[in-house]
Amino acid sequence: MINGNSVIAQMGLESSYGVSASATKQYKISSESLKAVYNKIDEGLATGGRGMGLKATMGIGVNGSESTLFRADMGYLIAGVLGVESADASGDKTNHTFTAIESSESAHLPSWTMYVDRKVGKFKYTGCKINALTLSASAGDYLKCDFDVVGKEEIDNATLGDLTPSTLKAFKFAQAKMYKIVDDVETTIADVDSISLAINNNCDAQTQTTDTGDFYKEPEVGVRDIQLTASVIYSAGTEEFRKAFYKSDDTCGVKVEFVGDDGNKLTITLPCVQMADADANMGGLDTLKQNMTLSVVDNLVDELITIELLNDDAEEYI
């Protein structure tokens, strides 16, 4: 039997979509579900016998997910889901700024070759793009990162790199602050006890043409869906926030910041959000909490989302 603790996950940036790249990053995971997907179709015709006929493979792809903890040197995951990066190394640390890539014929999300060593078999998955990524943290826990990929092909008997995972500590919930931004003024949203940012690129990974053969065309970004959900202690201030932005269609900005003990920092800025849902109902005899969902909308002026990562990595990830 193979113990899950022995599984190794790695990834490397591809120079061209679907062209295998050597692994350059190794990271610890709590789960993974990467797999080949073979679309097998039968003829749908009578066999003249007692059962169904043979099936044939009509399409080949890859999908799945991985779960890990987010550390300050894992900017390659943010770069993977957003697609645009710049780096400023003028200070003691480098500030990496990530924004959402445009949807155009010449702009593409970066693609990765992902490796999984399950001991009985070693596999690589080419052409992997991060379709969705969630960063979430709750009281007394770490900042968790879950991401979904769509890819091109699974290849057996892969050779993994001679790498080691990051030694940095993962960000913690206790290191987080959440702010609302109204008229360029930042105000703390009091007593947050859980928070989650979900980015979904809605990639089109199912387009097949006469040029792709059994495979699919390179997945491209669709209409992004970005949601920030939070649970906060119910108070007069949070009720005013609900009244101002849930009972109207007004927008505001939101910023979430994690500051590590080592000076590394993760800052998420959503310049334009609408409150899609809010409640403060009694669910028991414990502390009354308010749940809110904030949806990112495009005002065609500001960046849709900006994520900044301050760390010691001088080079850009993509």
RODO-2510 file (C-alpha; in nm, 4 decimals, decimal comma):
residues 318
     n   res          X          Y          Z
     1     m     0,0000     0,0000     0,0000
     2     i     0,1120     0,3546    -0,0781
     3     n     0,0760     0,6166     0,1937
     4     g    -0,0448     0,9596     0,0809
     5     n     0,2338     1,1234     0,2784
     6     s     0,4849     0,9970     0,0209
     7     v     0,3263     1,1725    -0,2801
     8     i     0,5362     1,4469    -0,4426
     9     a     0,3986     1,7365    -0,6503
    10     q     0,6066     1,9562    -0,8822
    11     m     0,5507     2,1947    -1,1717
    12     g     0,7480     2,3812    -1,4371
    13     l     0,6625     2,6723    -1,6677
    14     e     0,6220     2,5788    -2,0354
    15     s     0,7733     2,7959    -2,3083
    16     s     0,5023     2,6782    -2,5507
    17     y     0,1604     2,5394    -2,4732
    18     g     0,1630     2,1639    -2,4261
    19     v     0,5395     2,1278    -2,4772
    20     s     0,6811     1,9462    -2,1758
    21     a     0,8924     2,1545    -1,9351
    22     s     1,1206     2,0379    -1,6572
    23     a     0,9960     2,0874    -1,3030
    24     t     1,1317     2,3918    -1,1206
    25     k     0,8968     2,4104    -0,8201
    26     q     0,8092     2,1494    -0,5586
    27     y     0,5357     2,2136    -0,3027
    28     k     0,3629     2,0183    -0,0298
    29     i     0,0034     1,9151    -0,0914
    30     s    -0,2807     1,7773     0,1173
    31     s    -0,4655     1,6265    -0,1793
    32     e    -0,4580     1,6022    -0,5589
    33     s    -0,6890     1,4704    -0,8286
    34     l    -0,5032     1,5237    -1,1561
    35     k    -0,6097     1,2706    -1,4172
    36     a    -0,6357     1,2021    -1,7859
    37     v    -0,9845     1,2342    -1,9302
    38     y    -1,0673     1,0187    -2,2338
    39     n    -1,3986     1,0994    -2,3955
    40     k    -1,5133     0,7550    -2,5100
    41     i    -1,8201     0,7425    -2,7337
    42     d    -2,0089     0,4434    -2,8687
    43     e    -2,1795     0,4410    -3,2086
    44     g    -2,5273     0,4367    -3,0633
    45     l    -2,6308     0,1721    -3,3149
    46     a    -2,7895    -0,1666    -3,2717
    47     t    -2,5279    -0,4425    -3,2421
    48     g    -2,7570    -0,7282    -3,3425
    49     g    -2,6394    -0,8983    -3,0233
    50     r    -2,7121    -0,8752    -2,6523
    51     g    -2,5258    -0,5595    -2,5482
    52     m    -2,3514    -0,2386    -2,6422
    53     g    -2,0857    -0,2047    -2,9081
    54     l    -1,7264    -0,0947    -2,8711
    55     k    -1,6435     0,2648    -2,7824
    56     a    -1,3787     0,4862    -2,9405
    57     t    -1,1851     0,7764    -2,7903
    58     m    -1,3027     1,1057    -2,9390
    59     g    -1,1138     1,3506    -2,7180
    60     i    -0,8217     1,3547    -2,4741
    61     g    -0,7624     1,6077    -2,1979
    62     v    -0,6587     1,6562    -1,8372
    63     n    -0,8300     1,8038    -1,5363
    64     g    -0,8075     1,7929    -1,1605
    65     s    -0,7118     1,9920    -0,8546
    66     e    -0,4497     2,0270    -0,5835
    67     s    -0,4679     2,1639    -0,2298
    68     t    -0,1821     2,3232    -0,0387
    69     l    -0,0989     2,6056     0,2041
    70     f    -0,0012     2,9421     0,0608
    71     r     0,3532     3,0618     0,1325
    72     a     0,5180     3,3885     0,0356
    73     d     0,7293     3,2266    -0,2396
    74     m     0,4341     3,0648    -0,4181
    75     g     0,3663     3,3575    -0,6486
    76     y     0,3771     3,1208    -0,9445
    77     l     0,0249     3,0074    -0,8498
    78     i    -0,1049     3,3656    -0,8505
    79     a     0,0773     3,4309    -1,1779
    80     g    -0,0816     3,1156    -1,3162
    81     v    -0,4396     3,2140    -1,2425
    82     l    -0,4104     3,5864    -1,3331
    83     g    -0,1508     3,5821    -1,6114
    84     v     0,0198     3,9223    -1,5817
    85     e     0,3153     3,9984    -1,3549
    86     s     0,5582     4,2823    -1,2904
    87     a     0,8310     4,2934    -1,0255
    88     d     0,9940     4,5809    -0,8405
    89     a     1,3210     4,4820    -0,6748
    90     s     1,4272     4,8323    -0,5744
    91     g     1,3691     4,7731    -0,2012
    92     d     1,4987     4,5246     0,0527
    93     k     1,2426     4,2786    -0,0816
    94     t     1,0843     4,2339    -0,4250
    95     n     0,7247     4,3378    -0,4787
    96     h     0,5491     4,1166    -0,7359
    97     t     0,2298     4,2658    -0,8764
    98     f    -0,0218     4,0383    -1,0505
    99     t    -0,3207     4,1492    -1,2575
   100     a    -0,5737     3,9764    -1,4809
   101     i    -0,4689     3,9075    -1,8381
   102     e    -0,6828     4,0482    -2,1171
   103     s    -0,8922     3,8265    -2,3378
   104     s    -0,7360     3,8536    -2,6835
   105     e    -0,5954     3,6382    -2,9603
   106     s    -0,2365     3,7080    -2,8535
   107     a    -0,2778     3,6967    -2,4727
   108     h    -0,2676     3,3582    -2,3043
   109     l    -0,2512     3,2346    -1,9489
   110     p     0,0823     3,0648    -1,8741
   111     s     0,0827     2,6877    -1,9139
   112     w     0,2630     2,4413    -1,6903
   113     t     0,3830     2,0855    -1,6917
   114     m     0,2658     1,9358    -1,3632
   115     y     0,4256     1,6299    -1,2076
   116     v     0,2874     1,3826    -0,9543
   117     d     0,4925     1,0987    -0,8052
   118     r     0,2489     0,8435    -0,6626
   119     k     0,5338     0,5933    -0,6117
   120     v     0,3684     0,3138    -0,8100
   121     g     0,3594     0,5525    -1,1036
   122     k     0,5216     0,8857    -1,1894
   123     f     0,3146     1,1087    -1,4170
   124     k     0,3393     1,4423    -1,5887
   125     y     0,0516     1,6474    -1,7205
   126     t     0,1315     1,8897    -2,0019
   127     g    -0,0489     2,2083    -2,1021
   128     c    -0,1931     2,2702    -1,7563
   129     k    -0,3583     2,6056    -1,6959
   130     i    -0,4933     2,7208    -1,3608
   131     n    -0,8635     2,7600    -1,4300
   132     a    -0,9688     2,8449    -1,0757
   133     l    -0,7961     2,9265    -0,7485
   134     t    -0,9276     2,9842    -0,3965
   135     l    -0,7426     3,1408    -0,1038
   136     s    -0,9210     3,0856     0,2267
   137     a    -0,8481     3,1256     0,5947
   138     s    -1,0464     3,0965     0,9149
   139     a    -0,9728     3,1603     1,2801
   140     g    -0,6951     2,9436     1,4207
   141     d    -0,5824     2,8113     1,0826
   142     y    -0,3446     2,8668     0,7911
   143     l    -0,4117     3,0401     0,4588
   144     k    -0,5141     2,7526     0,2347
   145     c    -0,4831     2,7436    -0,1437
   146     d    -0,6916     2,5166    -0,3667
   147     f    -0,6576     2,5312    -0,7432
   148     d    -0,8153     2,3556    -1,0405
   149     v    -0,6356     2,2931    -1,3682
   150     v    -0,7285     2,1972    -1,7222
   151     g    -0,4584     2,0456    -1,9386
   152     k    -0,3624     1,8600    -2,2520
   153     e    -0,2148     1,5156    -2,1887
   154     e    -0,1034     1,2678    -1,9214
   155     i     0,2372     1,1063    -1,9827
   156     d     0,3576     0,7993    -1,7893
   157     n     0,7046     0,7250    -1,6523
   158     a     0,7860     1,0900    -1,5899
   159     t     1,1182     1,2047    -1,4455
   160     l     1,0761     1,4482    -1,1585
   161     g     1,3269     1,7178    -1,0699
   162     d     1,5738     1,6968    -0,7828
   163     l     1,3891     1,9639    -0,5835
   164     t     1,2802     2,0396    -0,2281
   165     p     0,9663     2,2232    -0,1119
   166     s     0,9679     2,5737     0,0324
   167     t     1,0937     2,6177     0,3883
   168     l     0,8925     2,9375     0,4431
   169     k     0,6063     2,9375     0,6899
   170     a     0,2576     2,9559     0,5441
   171     f     0,0561     3,2701     0,6061
   172     k    -0,1865     3,2480     0,9005
   173     f    -0,5366     3,3822     0,9510
   174     a    -0,4153     3,5800     1,2514
   175     q    -0,1895     3,7805     1,0158
   176     a    -0,4854     3,9081     0,8097
   177     k    -0,6715     4,2385     0,7966
   178     m    -0,9712     4,3259     0,5794
   179     y    -1,0614     4,6798     0,4724
   180     k    -1,3419     4,8451     0,2810
   181     i    -1,2438     5,1319     0,0512
   182     v    -1,4925     5,4152     0,0013
   183     d    -1,3831     5,7385    -0,1715
   184     d    -1,0193     5,6222    -0,1433
   185     v    -1,0492     5,5951     0,2367
   186     e    -0,9637     5,2562     0,3895
   187     t    -1,1605     5,1435     0,6943
   188     t    -1,1131     4,8171     0,8816
   189     i    -1,4052     4,5755     0,8590
   190     a    -1,4237     4,4768     1,2237
   191     d    -1,3769     4,1281     1,3649
   192     v    -1,3572     3,9022     1,0594
   193     d    -1,3448     3,5332     1,1557
   194     s    -1,3201     3,3736     0,8111
   195     i    -1,2477     3,4909     0,4605
   196     s    -1,2268     3,3350     0,1144
   197     l    -1,1292     3,4687    -0,2279
   198     a    -1,2393     3,2590    -0,5267
   199     i    -1,1104     3,3333    -0,8792
   200     n    -1,2661     3,1395    -1,1667
   201     n    -1,1331     3,2011    -1,5180
   202     n    -1,4089     2,9914    -1,6790
   203     c    -1,1588     2,8650    -1,9367
   204     d    -1,2895     2,7099    -2,2549
   205     a    -1,1123     2,3731    -2,2521
   206     q    -1,3467     2,1770    -2,4772
   207     t    -1,2934     2,3279    -2,8228
   208     q    -1,1817     2,0617    -3,0700
   209     t    -1,1074     2,1255    -3,4373
   210     t    -0,9686     1,9462    -3,7387
   211     d    -0,6253     2,0815    -3,6430
   212     t    -0,6227     1,9452    -3,2859
   213     g    -0,6752     1,5759    -3,3598
   214     d    -0,7721     1,3851    -3,0454
   215     f    -0,6819     1,6826    -2,8259
   216     y    -0,8440     2,0211    -2,7595
   217     k    -0,7338     2,3729    -2,8404
   218     e    -0,5356     2,5704    -2,5854
   219     p    -0,7781     2,6721    -2,3069
   220     e    -0,8547     3,0432    -2,3066
   221     v    -1,0018     3,2707    -2,0396
   222     g    -1,3756     3,3289    -2,0461
   223     v    -1,5751     3,5745    -1,8334
   224     r    -1,3979     3,5804    -1,4971
   225     d    -1,5998     3,5252    -1,1815
   226     i    -1,4286     3,6631    -0,8701
   227     q    -1,6026     3,6388    -0,5335
   228     l    -1,4923     3,7380    -0,1842
   229     t    -1,6890     3,5833     0,1015
   230     a    -1,6425     3,6656     0,4683
   231     s    -1,7936     3,5932     0,8056
   232     v    -1,7756     3,8820     1,0536
   233     i    -1,8976     3,9450     1,4057
   234     y    -2,2322     4,1216     1,3748
   235     s    -2,2125     4,4801     1,4932
   236     a    -2,3573     4,8237     1,4291
   237     g    -2,0733     4,8912     1,1861
   238     t    -2,1261     4,5760     0,9807
   239     e    -2,5013     4,6403     0,9745
   240     e    -2,4351     4,9869     0,8317
   241     f    -2,2088     4,8261     0,5710
   242     r    -2,4922     4,5882     0,4786
   243     k    -2,7474     4,8684     0,4542
   244     a    -2,5191     5,0880     0,2452
   245     f    -2,4131     4,8283    -0,0098
   246     y    -2,6604     4,5375    -0,0042
   247     k    -2,9749     4,7479    -0,0015
   248     s    -2,8390     4,9455    -0,2955
   249     d    -2,6416     4,8722    -0,6099
   250     d    -2,3534     5,0953    -0,5034
   251     t    -1,9952     4,9759    -0,5295
   252     c    -1,6909     5,0045    -0,3065
   253     g    -1,3411     4,8635    -0,2904
   254     v    -1,2067     4,5910    -0,0626
   255     k    -0,8521     4,5090     0,0439
   256     v    -0,7255     4,2012     0,2278
   257     e    -0,3721     4,1931     0,3643
   258     f    -0,1620     3,9170     0,5215
   259     v     0,1623     4,0286     0,6880
   260     g     0,4019     3,7502     0,7837
   261     d     0,6399     3,7500     1,0783
   262     d     0,9329     3,7601     0,8328
   263     g     0,8184     4,0802     0,6633
   264     n     0,6691     3,9036     0,3630
   265     k     0,3269     4,0299     0,2666
   266     l     0,0274     3,9320     0,0529
   267     t    -0,2115     4,2101    -0,0471
   268     i    -0,5328     4,1530    -0,2430
   269     t    -0,7119     4,4603    -0,3783
   270     l    -1,0550     4,4493    -0,5386
   271     p    -1,1251     4,8060    -0,6572
   272     c    -1,4898     4,7578    -0,7490
   273     v    -1,7258     4,5136    -0,5768
   274     q    -2,0979     4,4845    -0,5181
   275     m    -2,2485     4,3112    -0,2178
   276     a    -2,4290     4,0138    -0,3713
   277     d    -2,5535     3,8670    -0,0440
   278     a    -2,5598     3,9500     0,3259
   279     d    -2,7312     3,8076     0,6321
   280     a    -2,7130     3,8216     1,0103
   281     n    -2,9554     3,5579     1,1279
   282     m    -2,9485     3,3707     1,4564
   283     g    -2,8228     3,0153     1,4114
   284     g    -2,7827     2,9256     1,7775
   285     l    -2,6961     3,0664     2,1178
   286     d    -2,3368     3,1562     2,0321
   287     t    -2,2036     3,4864     1,8938
   288     l    -2,4162     3,6385     1,6204
   289     k    -2,2287     3,6600     1,2911
   290     q    -2,2891     3,8256     0,9584
   291     n    -2,2056     3,6546     0,6298
   292     m    -2,1394     3,8560     0,3187
   293     t    -2,0555     3,7840    -0,0434
   294     l    -1,8846     4,0519    -0,2487
   295     s    -1,8752     4,0125    -0,6275
   296     v    -1,6068     4,1810    -0,8357
   297     v    -1,7473     4,3862    -1,1227
   298     d    -1,5585     4,5519    -1,4073
   299     n    -1,5894     4,9309    -1,4081
   300     l    -1,3600     4,9439    -1,7166
   301     v    -1,1351     5,1936    -1,5365
   302     d    -0,9542     5,0141    -1,2544
   303     e    -0,7806     4,6783    -1,2627
   304     l    -1,0287     4,3972    -1,2064
   305     i    -0,8078     4,2581    -0,9298
   306     t    -0,4548     4,3307    -0,8108
   307     i    -0,2546     4,0922    -0,5949
   308     e     0,0822     4,2011    -0,4574
   309     l     0,3318     3,9609    -0,3049
   310     l     0,6313     4,1005    -0,1192
   311     n     0,9100     3,8432    -0,0774
   312     d     1,2774     3,7629    -0,1381
   313     d     1,2315     3,6190    -0,4916
   314     a     1,4030     3,8724    -0,7171
   315     e     1,2938     3,7152    -1,0473
   316     e     0,9471     3,7152    -1,2006
   317     y     0,7603     3,3845    -1,1999
   318     i     0,6365     3,4016    -1,5597
***
